[in-house]
Amino acid sequence: MPRFSSEHILETVLRYPVVPVFFHADAAYAKRILDACYAGGLRVFEFTNRGANAFEVFSELVAHVQANCPDMVLGIGTIYTAEDANRFIRAGADFVVQPCLTEEVAEVCRRHNTPWLPGTMTVSEVYQATRLGAAVVKIFPGNVLGPGFIRSLRGPMPSVPLMVTGGVEPTDASLREWFGAGVNVVGMGSQLFKNPDDTEALSRQIADLLASAQTATSPLSS
């Protein structure tokens, strides 16, 4: 039984529009980072499937979140196959993120009623993602496409929830640029974790970024 409804997960992602994108092979270290993000006010966290023991670390994070961070929505990223989507959803993933778009993963997420966030980089892919049931469409890589692509996309597609990953810097100026262009959520990886050992400073930085993002976030058009 999922911890949250798909509607609650989508609402949480849009309400807390900064999503850490993180992997570490050591579960204890990953828990410290997740706790720092939670202390800073974030309620959405994407752990990526990028290492040989990613599944084991993720499983430990699921148990940790359930015990210590009850409001945290924990998703799995870098998913390519239906097999991996099934495996991580059964382990407790609240949502599934892809760097690309595959129908087989869309189908698994639909079957489990798990929000699906596919990666896209063309108007055609964004449209296909919406037809296949994407909860939020990920624009990736953002550093290649740029805010101008988002502004152009918003003309014909004003109401699609968009998350950009890649090219987002942990600064007020970068957040203003992306949210001003029309994204609803930003994902941040290595840019956010330049000094992850100082978890108190990380929590403070996250609190400031979240406040900036919530002020700048673009409302969805109806």
C-alpha positions in Angstrom: 0.0 0.0 0.0 1.6 3.3 -1.0 2.3 5.8 1.7 0.8 8.7 -0.3 -1.8 9.1 -3.0 -0.5 10.2 -6.4 -2.4 13.4 -6.0 -0.7 14.2 -2.7 2.7 13.4 -4.2 2.1 15.8 -7.2 0.8 18.5 -4.8 3.9 18.1 -2.6 6.3 18.3 -5.6 4.7 21.5 -6.8 4.5 23.0 -3.2 8.2 22.3 -2.5 9.7 23.0 -6.0 13.4 22.3 -5.3 14.2 18.6 -5.8 17.7 17.3 -4.8 19.0 14.8 -7.2 21.5 12.7 -5.3 23.4 9.4 -5.2 26.0 8.0 -2.8 27.1 4.5 -2.4 27.2 4.7 1.4 23.8 4.5 3.0 24.8 6.3 6.2 26.1 9.3 4.2 23.0 9.3 2.0 20.8 9.4 5.1 22.8 12.4 6.5 22.3 14.3 3.3 18.6 13.5 3.2 18.2 14.6 6.8 19.9 17.9 6.0 17.5 18.5 3.1 14.6 17.7 5.4 15.8 20.0 8.1 16.1 22.7 5.5 12.4 22.4 4.7 12.4 20.2 1.6 9.8 17.5 1.3 10.8 15.9 -2.0 14.0 13.9 -2.7 15.2 12.0 -5.7 17.8 9.3 -5.2 19.3 8.2 -8.5 19.9 4.6 -9.7 23.5 5.2 -10.6 25.6 2.7 -8.7 25.9 -1.1 -8.3 24.3 -1.0 -4.8 21.8 1.8 -5.5 18.9 -0.6 -4.7 20.3 -1.5 -1.4 21.0 2.1 -0.4 17.5 3.2 -1.6 15.8 0.5 0.5 17.6 1.7 3.6 16.6 5.3 2.7 12.9 4.2 2.4 13.0 2.7 6.0 14.8 5.8 7.3 12.3 8.2 5.7 9.3 6.2 7.1 10.9 6.3 10.6 12.4 9.8 10.7 11.1 12.0 7.9 7.4 11.1 7.6 6.5 14.0 5.2 9.3 13.3 2.8 8.3 12.1 -0.7 11.1 9.9 -1.8 11.5 9.1 -5.5 13.9 7.1 -7.6 15.7 8.6 -10.7 17.7 7.3 -13.6 15.2 4.5 -14.4 15.3 3.1 -17.9 13.5 -0.3 -17.8 10.2 -1.7 -16.6 12.1 -4.2 -14.5 13.9 -1.5 -12.6 10.7 0.6 -12.2 8.8 -2.4 -10.8 11.7 -3.2 -8.4 12.0 0.3 -7.0 8.3 0.9 -6.7 7.9 -2.3 -4.8 10.8 -1.2 -2.5 8.8 2.0 -1.7 9.6 4.7 -4.4 6.9 7.4 -4.2 7.7 8.5 -7.8 9.8 7.5 -10.8 12.1 9.9 -12.8 13.6 9.1 -16.1 16.4 10.8 -18.1 14.4 9.8 -21.2 10.9 8.7 -22.1 10.0 5.0 -22.4 6.5 3.6 -22.8 7.3 0.5 -20.8 8.2 2.6 -17.7 5.1 4.7 -18.2 3.0 1.6 -18.2 4.5 0.2 -15.0 3.9 3.6 -13.2 0.3 3.7 -14.5 -0.3 0.2 -13.2 1.0 1.0 -9.7 -0.6 4.5 -9.7 2.9 5.9 -9.2 3.7 9.4 -10.5 6.0 9.3 -13.6 8.4 12.1 -14.5 10.0 11.3 -17.9 12.9 13.3 -19.4 12.2 15.2 -22.6 14.1 17.7 -24.8 11.7 18.4 -27.7 8.1 19.6 -28.0 7.1 16.3 -29.5 8.5 14.4 -26.5 6.7 16.7 -24.1 3.5 16.1 -25.9 4.1 12.3 -26.0 4.8 12.4 -22.2 1.5 14.1 -21.5 -0.4 11.5 -23.6 1.3 8.7 -21.8 0.3 10.1 -18.4 3.3 12.0 -17.0 2.5 13.7 -13.7 5.4 16.2 -14.3 7.4 16.4 -17.5 11.2 16.7 -16.9 13.1 19.0 -19.3 16.6 17.6 -19.6 19.4 18.6 -20.1 18.4 22.2 -19.0 22.0 23.5 -19.5 21.7 22.6 -23.2 18.1 23.7 -23.8 18.1 26.9 -21.6 15.3 29.1 -20.3 14.4 30.2 -23.8 13.2 26.8 -24.7 10.8 26.9 -21.7 9.5 30.3 -22.7 8.8 29.1 -26.2 7.2 25.9 -24.9 4.8 27.7 -22.7 3.1 29.3 -25.6 1.5 26.1 -27.0 1.7 24.2 -23.7 0.8 26.6 -20.9 -0.5 24.0 -18.4 1.9 21.1 -18.5 3.8 20.8 -15.1 7.5 21.2 -15.9 10.6 20.3 -14.0 14.0 21.3 -15.3 17.2 19.4 -14.4 20.7 20.3 -15.4 21.9 23.8 -15.6 20.1 25.0 -12.4 22.5 26.7 -10.0 21.8 27.1 -6.3 21.4 30.9 -6.5 18.5 33.3 -6.3 19.3 34.6 -9.8 19.3 31.2 -11.4 16.0 30.3 -9.7 14.4 33.5 -10.8 15.6 32.9 -14.4 14.1 29.4 -14.6 10.9 30.0 -12.8 10.5 33.3 -14.7 10.8 31.3 -17.9 7.9 29.1 -16.8 9.1 26.0 -15.0 7.2 24.7 -11.9 10.0 22.7 -10.3 13.8 22.5 -10.5 16.0 19.5 -9.9 19.6 20.1 -8.5 22.4 17.7 -8.3 26.1 18.3 -7.9 25.6 22.1 -7.9 23.7 21.8 -4.6 26.2 19.5 -2.9 29.5 21.2 -3.4 30.3 21.0 0.3 28.0 18.3 1.6 30.0 17.5 4.7 28.8 20.7 6.4 25.2 19.6 6.8 24.2 22.6 8.9 25.3 24.9 6.1 23.6 22.7 3.6 20.3 23.0 5.5 20.6 26.8 5.7 21.3 27.0 2.0 18.4 24.8 1.2 16.0 26.8 3.4 17.1 30.0 1.5 16.7 28.3 -1.9 13.3 26.9 -1.0 12.1 30.4 0.1 13.3 31.9 -3.2 11.8 29.1 -5.3 8.4 29.3 -3.5 8.3 33.1 -4.1 9.4 32.8 -7.8 7.5 29.7 -8.8 5.3 29.9 -11.8 1.6 29.1 -11.3 0.1 26.6 -13.7 -2.3 28.1 -16.3 -5.7 26.5 -16.5 
